[in-house]
Amino acid sequence: MSTLVWLIGMAISFSVTMPVNACPPSDRAALLAFKAGLHEPNLGIFKSWTGTDCCNKWYGITCDSLTKRVADINLRGESEDPIFQKAHRTGYMTGSISPAICKLERLSSVIIADWKGISGIIPPCISSLPSLRILDLIGNQISGEIPFNIGKLRRLTVLNLADNKLTGRIPRSLADLSSLKHLDLRNNMISGTIPRNFGKLRMMSRCLLSGNRIYGPIPETISYIYRLSDLDLSLNRLTGPIPDSLGKMSVLGTLNLDGNLISGKLPATLINSRISILNLSRNAIEGNIPDVFDSRSYFMVMDLSYNKLKGSIPKSISSASFIGHLDLSHNHLCGAIPAAEWFEHLEATSFMYNDCLCGKPLKACS
Ligand SMILES: *[C@@H]1O[C@H](CO)[C@@H](O)[C@H](O)[C@H]1NC(C)=O
């Protein structure tokens, strides 16, 4: 027993007194070049970036404990960190991301998020960082295109470039990101079509492309992504019909296609699918609402407003297990609104601006 205590004691004092290898001078130089490209006027987050050992208390920097190579850059402009609390403000930073960052060959995550003012392009050399798992540059002013060979990053699990000023197309190679789980390109100015090979992204569970200028059809191959749980293609310029196969996906729970130019009929498969949040508002969807609701139909949100739906509200809707927020307004529906237990909480606004709907909560049918 006492030997064991002694051994543990030795081990602890040994590890404390052992000289810790500092980060390699080349990594330090790359970080300093990265810092030189940025200007952070308010908080002084780079003040700690002094001394030779960049692995030791440099704000936002983490090194691999064995190799002492820089592994993570984690700089968030919106953070609970004491630096921010003391200053009573969120972060603001200008400048651009220096290509020197690509010399940090062992980088596993690059998070430079919500600084509002960082501009310039994504250094194309970033696609040559073999260990990169997370690239998160949300909430800046980054422009230019997504590097065309981004698909080389076979370990990348998170690609978040939302809320920037990116232009150009989604590169074809993006579909080669075989580890990608989370893709967020929302609110940029990305145009072009959704690459037809998108279905290759077999690990993807969230795909958020809302608020861009993406046009063309929704590729049917998206439904091959069997882990996909959240698909947001809203506020783009997509055309053509909704593929039937989207309603047969095993875990798709959120489907937002609102604010596009989608036409064709409402696929019956969407009505009794796993989808519980469905927003198809502001498109050009026509025909009847399929009369196929059953106990599998469970919707927190079903927004079909501002389309060209006609006919009556199907009777089967009363056998849905739940519809929390229903919006059928601004269509061409007609006839009596069916009665259902969960209809009790619905207001007239859910049904207004149709051709001739009647009954509770609207005026009684005559
Ligand atoms: C559905 O999308 C429309 C148009 O983008 C939006 O105005 C509406 O708030 C969304 N509905 C719900 C319930 O979130």
The ligand as an SDF file (V2000), in Angstrom:
LIG
                    3D

 14 14  0  0  0  0  0  0  0  0999 V2000
  -42.4620   28.9270  -42.8510 C   0  0  0  0  0  0  0  0  0  0  0  0
  -41.7430   29.6840  -43.8040 O   0  0  0  0  0  0  0  0  0  0  0  0
  -42.2470   30.9880  -44.0190 C   0  0  0  0  0  0  0  0  0  0  0  0
  -41.5560   31.5910  -45.2240 C   0  0  0  0  0  0  0  0  0  0  0  0
  -40.1620   31.4810  -45.1230 O   0  0  0  0  0  0  0  0  0  0  0  0
  -42.0870   31.7720  -42.7510 C   0  0  0  0  0  0  0  0  0  0  0  0
  -42.5560   33.1010  -42.9340 O   0  0  0  0  0  0  0  0  0  0  0  0
  -42.8870   31.0820  -41.6630 C   0  0  0  0  0  0  0  0  0  0  0  0
  -42.6950   31.7410  -40.4340 O   0  0  0  0  0  0  0  0  0  0  0  0
  -42.4640   29.6220  -41.5050 C   0  0  0  0  0  0  0  0  0  0  0  0
  -43.4470   28.9440  -40.6480 N   0  0  0  0  0  0  0  0  0  0  0  0
  -43.1530   28.5020  -39.4360 C   0  0  0  0  0  0  0  0  0  0  0  0
  -44.2670   27.9140  -38.6890 C   0  0  0  0  0  0  0  0  0  0  0  0
  -42.0410   28.5800  -38.9510 O   0  0  0  0  0  0  0  0  0  0  0  0
  1  2  1  0
  1 10  1  0
  2  3  1  0
  3  4  1  0
  3  6  1  0
  4  5  1  0
  6  7  1  0
  6  8  1  0
  8  9  1  0
  8 10  1  0
 10 11  1  0
 11 12  1  0
 12 13  1  0
 12 14  2  0
M  END
$$$$
